[in-house]
Amino acid sequence: MTAKYRNITNKLSPVVALALLVGVWAAVCGFGAIPASMLPSPAAVGSALVREAPVLLRHLKTTLIESLAGLAIGVALSFVFASLMDRFRVLYQAGYPLLVISQTIPTIAIAPLLVLWMGYGMQPKIALVVLTTFFPITVALLDGYKSVDPDEISLLRSMGAGDLKIFRYIKFPASLNQFFSGLKISASYAIVGAVIAEWLGGFEGLGVYMTKVKKAYAFDKMFAVILVIVIVSLALMAAVALLRKLLTPWERKS
């Protein structure tokens, strides 16, 4: 009974915190502490969300395509590079510092270069999503590969297993836990990366919509699109969590 009560409490806590936050927001707007032109009320944001729903859905479709395509490419490249760096120590020693250094470069500084090189289509947005999601997944996979017990590897080698079988039966399954942790982070980064790239040029997408409403000082619409980005990011993270449960049944049993 205590465990069940604790589980219910843990689930309700964020809901209560969010409700309190929205209540304070509504009270501040209701008492006029901040002008409506600067901070629209939750009701105004909800109204804008309903009014702009068809337009937001059209832009969301473009952003989702860019995000999912970039995330898929990022996962594929991460798997290849992490596996090669784990297999060849020289490649790990040369490549890992470069990965770390790449994270010191602000995303907003890379986006204009990608637009100049690739134009205003989807290509620079997808490329920026790839760059944004590549690092967390690669590092997560490397940590997963290195978490394997050396005795397990020695046991398989004594039975005549080669590197490919060791990777298939030990290293890859052991890395799935860390992989999905990195993928969850990258899933949220994917939407943000696509939106940032769209700020600097494009024809459709949530970032393009944000630049238009910003120039019109339509703060209710700006908050509405931010809300959409948050909801979509949370939905992608939830999808990754569900995929993790489906592909790692041994963790659920344990």
FENBELTA-V927063 format. One record per helix or strand of 3 or more residues. SS is the DSSP state (H for helix, E for strand). FROM is the first residue (numbers start at 1). TO is the last residue. If there is no record, write none. Layout:
ss=[SS;SS]
from=[FROM;FROM]
to=[TO;TO]
This chain:
ss=[H;H;H;H;H;H;H;H;H;H;H]
from=[2;42;53;89;107;123;150;163;206;219;249]
to=[30;51;87;102;118;146;158;199;215;247;253]
